[in-house]
Amino acid sequence: MEPNKINGRSPISWVPTLYFAMGMPFVVLNMVCVLMFKGLDVSDAQIALWTSIIMFPWTLKPLWSPLLEMYKTKKFFVIVTQIATGCIFGLVALALHLPDFFAVCIALLAVIALSGATHDVAADGVYMATLSNEDQARYIGWQGAFYNIAKIAATGGLVMLAGVLIKHFTGDVSTLDATAAAIAKRQGTVMAWTVIMAVIGLIMVLLGLYNAKFVPADHCDASAERPGFKETMVELGNVFVDLFRKRHIIYYIFFIILYRFAEGFVMKIVPLFLKADRANQGLGLSEEQIGLCYGTFGAAAFVIGSILAGYYVAHRGLQKSLFSLCCVFNLPFVAYTLLAIYQPESLWLIGGGIVLEYFGYGFGFVGLTLFMMQQIAPGKHQMAHYAFASGIMNLGVMLPGMLSGYVSDWLGYRDFFVFVLVCTIPAFLITWFVPFTYPDKKK
């Protein structure tokens, strides 16, 4: 078998689609739904709170990750969750037409979050089980790139399409009175987002069918003897005991929380900041303009940053690269601070700020992902321990996200982004001093 090939196929044939499928539900729930509910006149407080709460399965996924190692195969859970997620997005499209659409949509999105979190555990398990440390570093850039391409496709292409569809379904309201125009705009918005949710569902189902053929099969798991419930619970306890016996684990937990702490505040607010009126310290962009910025300016920056970081780490080693990756990840939050202070009208200047921030995100996120894979996950329960690490990472993003709306309302956008810059300081400090348990290039 040729180097870097599993079951006769190069990882390039399945790593991109696997991580695109991982990124799509997470980004839609975390960011796209913020704009969708905003357009449907849900209050900012409710949007920020509930779109943060439904992300909780990504924190709790370590609790059921050992079950995925004991029953069926990792590939089985990858395919089932991708197809199930697509079908539930179809239900979200239908639920938008109900009187209590917000409550029903939040419930369905919570189920998608549970499915998506389970998918992430299994997908990362396939990645780590089939690739060596060297290949993990080599393809980590592709992994991050296509995870972020999913983000671009959702927040860029699909949001821009939503803006176009809103205009199409709303039609000409110039001859209508204010009440009739508002009704037409709402109906057009509902129809537009119905199409978008249906498209997302179709994408996920098609990815599931493709990955059913190309994702490597882990037959060893399928042939393993199935433990009973008692044995499973004992094993679950052993997973956490073994985790907390690892060297530096407490430090590592604080590290993965603080690395993305500032981003947690920014994630929920940026779409609202871009869409808010200029009189309210926002930039006053439409859905089309927001999608254009993300989908054009941000796309290349994401991909280039992610891929370059993968080869950068593979060449220098993670230990030598980590602090510089942290700097690149956190420093670009200056861009949004400057946008909030000066409120430029030029879409080129706004797009330039987004390019800086998204290149930094794509480049710097690789460091955290690879650190969790190579410093926290190694051992008997590799997949479960990585799931725990990524779950804690999500908690570090979710908690500030829940508070971000209240902080932004209190400070205003200008002072809020200055506050975010202050929140990057702990990340710099803890990354500078982080100890390494395993040397680079050693399994």
C-alpha positions in Angstrom: 0.0 0.0 0.0 1.3 3.4 -0.9 2.3 5.8 1.9 -0.5 7.9 3.4 -3.2 5.7 1.9 -5.9 3.9 3.9 -7.8 1.1 2.2 -6.2 2.2 -1.0 -7.5 5.8 -0.7 -5.6 8.9 0.1 -6.8 10.9 3.1 -7.5 13.8 0.7 -10.5 11.8 -0.6 -12.2 11.8 2.8 -10.6 14.3 5.3 -12.1 17.4 3.5 -15.6 16.0 3.3 -15.5 14.6 6.8 -14.6 18.0 8.4 -16.9 20.0 6.1 -19.7 17.8 7.5 -18.4 18.5 11.0 -18.2 22.3 10.5 -21.6 22.8 8.8 -24.0 22.1 11.7 -21.8 23.8 14.2 -21.6 27.0 12.2 -25.2 27.1 11.2 -26.3 26.7 14.9 -23.7 29.0 16.2 -23.8 31.9 13.7 -26.3 31.5 10.8 -29.3 31.0 13.0 -28.3 34.2 14.8 -29.0 36.1 11.6 -32.1 34.0 10.8 -33.8 34.7 14.1 -32.7 38.4 13.9 -34.5 38.7 10.6 -37.6 37.1 12.2 -37.7 39.7 14.9 -36.5 37.6 17.8 -34.9 39.8 20.5 -31.1 39.9 20.7 -31.2 38.7 24.3 -33.2 35.6 23.4 -31.0 34.9 20.3 -27.7 35.1 22.2 -28.9 33.1 25.2 -30.6 30.2 23.3 -28.2 29.9 20.4 -25.5 29.5 23.1 -27.4 27.0 25.3 -28.1 24.6 22.4 -24.4 24.3 21.9 -24.0 22.5 25.2 -23.9 18.9 23.6 -20.4 19.8 22.2 -19.3 20.2 25.9 -21.1 17.1 27.2 -20.0 14.8 24.4 -17.2 13.2 26.5 -19.9 11.6 28.6 -21.1 9.4 25.7 -17.8 9.2 23.7 -16.7 6.0 25.4 -19.9 4.3 24.2 -18.9 5.1 20.6 -15.7 3.2 21.2 -17.5 0.2 22.5 -20.5 -0.1 20.1 -20.5 -0.3 16.3 -17.8 1.5 14.4 -16.6 5.1 14.3 -17.6 5.2 10.6 -21.1 3.9 11.4 -21.7 6.9 13.7 -20.2 9.3 11.2 -22.6 8.3 8.5 -25.8 8.0 10.6 -25.3 11.4 12.3 -24.6 13.1 9.0 -27.8 11.8 7.4 -29.9 12.3 10.5 -28.7 15.9 10.8 -29.7 16.6 7.2 -33.2 15.2 7.8 -33.7 17.3 11.0 -32.7 20.5 9.1 -35.5 19.7 6.8 -37.9 19.7 9.8 -36.5 23.1 10.8 -37.4 24.5 7.4 -41.0 23.4 8.0 -41.1 24.6 11.6 -40.4 28.2 10.5 -44.0 28.4 9.4 -45.5 27.6 12.8 -46.9 30.2 15.2 -44.4 29.2 17.9 -41.6 28.7 15.4 -38.8 29.9 17.8 -39.4 27.3 20.5 -39.9 24.5 18.0 -36.8 25.5 16.0 -34.7 25.7 19.1 -35.8 22.2 20.1 -35.0 20.8 16.7 -31.6 22.6 16.6 -30.9 21.1 20.0 -31.3 17.6 18.5 -29.1 18.6 15.7 -26.5 19.7 18.2 -26.7 16.3 19.9 -26.2 14.6 16.5 -23.4 17.0 15.5 -21.5 16.5 18.7 -21.7 12.7 18.4 -20.5 13.1 14.8 -17.5 15.1 15.9 -16.4 12.4 18.4 -16.6 9.7 15.8 -15.0 11.8 13.0 -12.0 12.8 15.2 -11.7 9.1 16.2 -11.5 8.1 12.6 -8.9 10.8 11.9 -6.7 9.8 14.9 -7.1 6.1 14.5 -6.1 5.9 10.9 -3.3 8.6 10.6 0.1 8.7 12.3 1.3 11.8 14.2 3.2 12.9 11.1 0.2 12.6 8.9 -2.1 14.2 11.5 0.2 17.3 11.2 0.3 17.0 7.5 -3.4 16.9 7.0 -4.4 19.1 10.0 -4.3 22.0 7.6 -6.8 20.4 5.2 -8.9 19.4 8.2 -9.0 23.0 9.4 -9.4 24.4 5.9 -12.5 22.4 5.1 -14.0 22.9 8.5 -13.7 26.6 7.9 -14.9 26.3 4.3 -18.1 25.0 5.8 -18.1 28.1 7.8 -17.6 30.2 4.7 -20.3 28.3 2.8 -22.8 28.9 5.6 -22.0 32.4 6.7 -21.0 33.5 3.3 -22.7 31.8 0.4 -25.9 30.7 2.2 -26.4 34.0 4.1 -25.9 35.9 0.8 -28.4 33.6 -0.9 -30.8 34.3 2.0 -30.5 38.0 1.3 -31.2 37.5 -2.4 -34.2 35.2 -1.6 -35.6 37.7 0.9 -35.8 40.3 -1.8 -37.2 37.8 -4.3 -40.0 36.5 -2.0 -40.8 39.9 -0.5 -41.3 41.5 -3.9 -42.0 45.2 -4.6 -43.4 46.8 -1.4 -43.2 50.4 -2.6 -46.9 50.6 -3.3 -47.9 49.0 0.1 -48.6 50.8 3.4 -46.2 50.2 6.3 -48.2 47.3 7.8 -48.6 45.5 4.6 -44.9 46.0 3.7 -43.9 44.6 7.1 -46.1 41.5 6.6 -44.7 41.0 3.1 -41.1 41.4 4.4 -41.7 38.8 7.2 -43.3 36.3 4.8 -40.5 36.8 2.4 -37.9 36.2 5.2 -39.7 33.0 6.3 -39.7 31.6 2.8 -36.1 32.6 2.2 -34.8 30.8 5.4 -37.1 27.8 4.6 -35.1 27.4 1.4 -31.8 27.8 3.1 -32.5 25.3 5.9 -33.7 22.8 3.2 -30.5 23.3 1.2 -28.4 22.7 4.3 -30.3 19.5 5.0 -29.7 18.3 1.4 -26.0 19.0 1.7 -25.7 17.0 4.9 -27.5 14.0 3.4 -25.3 14.0 0.3 -22.2 14.2 2.4 -23.4 11.2 4.4 -23.9 9.2 1.2 -20.4 10.2 -0.1 -18.6 9.5 3.1 -20.3 6.1 3.4 -18.1 5.1 0.5 -14.8 7.0 1.1 -14.3 7.2 4.9 -12.1 4.3 6.1 -13.8 1.5 7.8 -12.5 0.6 11.3 -13.3 -3.2 11.2 -11.5 -3.9 14.5 -14.2 -2.0 16.4 -16.9 -3.9 14.6 -15.6 -7.3 15.6 -14.9 -6.4 19.2 -16.9 -8.1 22.0 -19.7 -5.9 23.1 -19.6 -5.0 26.9 -22.7 -4.9 29.1 -24.1 -1.8 30.7 -22.2 -2.3 34.0 -18.9 -2.9 32.1 -19.6 0.3 30.1 -20.2 2.4 33.2 -17.0 1.0 34.8 -15.1 1.8 31.6 -16.6 5.3 31.5 -15.3 5.9 35.0 -11.9 4.5 34.0 -11.8 6.9 31.1 -12.0 10.0 33.4 -9.7 8.5 36.0 -7.1 7.9 33.3 -7.6 11.4 32.0 -7.0 13.1 35.3 -3.9 10.9 35.9 -2.2 12.5 32.9 0.6 15.0 33.5 -0.3 18.7 33.5 -4.0 17.9 32.8 -5.3 20.7 35.0 -3.0 23.2 33.2 -4.2 21.8 29.9 -7.8 22.3 30.8 -7.3 25.9 31.6 -5.2 26.3 28.4 -7.9 25.0 26.1 -10.5 27.2 27.8 -8.5 30.4 27.6 -7.1 29.9 24.1 -10.5 30.7 22.6 -12.0 32.8 25.4 -11.9 36.1 23.6 -13.4 34.4 20.5 -16.3 33.2 22.6 -17.3 36.8 23.3 -16.9 37.9 19.6 -18.7 34.9 17.9 -22.3 35.9 18.7 -21.8 39.6 18.5 -20.0 40.0 15.2 -23.1 39.1 13.0 -25.3 41.5 15.1 -22.6 44.2 14.9 -22.4 43.9 11.1 -26.1 44.1 10.7 -26.9 46.7 13.4 -27.7 50.3 12.3 -24.8 52.8 12.2 -26.7 55.0 14.7 -26.3 52.0 17.2 -22.6 51.7 16.5 -23.1 49.0 14.0 -22.0 48.8 10.3 -25.6 48.6 8.8 -24.9 45.8 6.4 -27.6 43.7 4.7 -27.6 39.9 4.6 -26.2 40.0 1.1 -23.3 42.3 2.1 -22.5 40.1 5.1 -22.5 37.0 3.0 -20.4 38.7 0.4 -17.8 39.7 3.0 -17.6 36.2 4.5 -17.9 34.3 1.2 -15.3 36.3 -0.8 -12.9 38.2 1.4 -13.0 35.6 4.2 -12.9 32.5 2.1 -9.4 32.7 0.8 -8.0 33.9 4.1 -9.6 30.9 5.9 -8.2 28.3 3.5 -4.7 29.9 3.1 -4.3 30.4 6.9 -5.4 26.8 7.7 -3.3 25.1 5.1 -0.2 27.2 5.8 -0.5 26.5 9.5 -0.5 22.8 9.0 2.7 22.8 7.0 4.2 25.4 9.3 3.7 23.1 12.3 4.8 20.0 10.4 8.0 21.8 9.6 8.8 23.4 12.9 7.1 21.2 15.4 4.2 22.1 17.6 6.2 23.1 20.6 8.2 25.7 18.8 5.1 27.0 16.9 2.4 27.1 19.5 2.9 30.6 20.9 3.2 32.2 17.4 0.0 30.4 16.5 -1.7 31.8 19.6 -0.6 35.3 18.6 -1.9 35.1 15.1 -5.2 33.7 16.4 -5.8 36.4 19.0 -4.2 39.6 17.7 -6.6 40.1 14.7 -9.4 40.9 17.1 -7.9 44.4 16.8 -9.6 44.5 13.4 -13.1 44.5 14.8 -12.2 47.0 17.4 -11.0 49.4 14.6 -14.2 48.7 12.6 -16.3 49.5 15.7 -14.4 52.8 16.4 -14.3 54.2 12.8 -17.4 52.5 11.3 -16.1 52.7 7.7 -18.6 52.7 4.9 -16.3 51.1 2.4 -17.0 47.4 1.9 -13.4 47.0 1.0 -12.2 48.2 4.4 -14.7 46.1 6.2 -13.7 43.1 4.1 -10.0 43.9 4.8 -10.8 43.6 8.5 -12.6 40.3 8.0 -9.6 39.0 6.0 -7.2 39.8 8.8 -9.4 38.2 11.5 -10.3 35.1 9.5 -6.7 34.4 8.3 -5.7 34.6 12.0 -8.5 32.3 13.0 -7.6 29.7 10.3 -3.9 29.8 11.1 -4.2 29.9 14.9 -6.9 27.3 15.4 -4.6 24.6 14.0 -2.4 25.0 17.1 -5.1 24.2 19.6 -6.5 21.3 17.6 -3.1 19.7 17.2 -2.2 20.3 20.8 -5.3 18.4 21.9 -4.6 15.5 19.6 -1.0 15.1 20.5 -0.7 16.2 24.1 -4.1 15.4 25.7 -5.5 12.5 23.6 -2.7 10.0 23.4 -3.2 6.8 25.4 -5.7 4.0 25.8 -8.8 6.2 25.4 -7.6 8.4 22.7 -10.9 9.3 21.1 -12.7 9.8 24.5 -9.9 12.0 25.8 -9.9 14.1 22.7 -13.6 14.5 22.9 -13.3 15.7 26.5 -10.7 18.2 25.5 -12.8 19.6 22.6 -15.9 19.6 24.8 -14.1 21.8 27.4 -12.9 24.0 24.5 -16.5 24.4 23.5 -17.5 25.3 27.0 -14.8 28.0 27.0 -16.6 29.5 23.9 -20.1 28.9 25.0 -20.0 30.6 28.4 -18.7 33.9 27.2 -21.1 33.6 24.3 -24.1 33.4 26.6 -22.9 36.6 28.4 -21.8 38.4 25.2 -25.2 40.0 24.4 -25.5 41.5 27.9 -21.9 42.8 27.9 -22.4 44.3 24.4 -25.7 46.0 25.4 -24.0 47.4 28.5 -20.8 48.6 26.9 -21.8 49.3 23.3 -20.0 47.8 20.4 -16.9 50.1 20.6 -16.1 49.4 24.2 -17.1 45.8 23.9 -14.4 45.0 21.3 -11.9 46.8 23.5 -13.0 44.5 26.3 -12.4 41.6 24.0 -8.8 42.7 23.4 -8.3 42.6 27.2 -9.7 39.0 27.2 -6.9 37.9 24.9 -4.2 38.5 27.6 -4.8 35.3 29.5 -4.4 33.3 26.3 -1.0 34.8 25.6 0.2 34.1 29.2 -0.9 30.5 29.5 0.3 29.6 26.0 3.8 31.0 26.7 4.2 28.7 29.8 2.3 25.6 28.6 4.4 22.4 29.3 4.6 19.6 26.8 4.2 16.0 27.8 5.1 14.3 24.5 8.0 15.5 22.3 7.3 16.4 18.7 7.5 13.6 16.1 7.1 10.9 18.6 4.0 8.7 18.6 
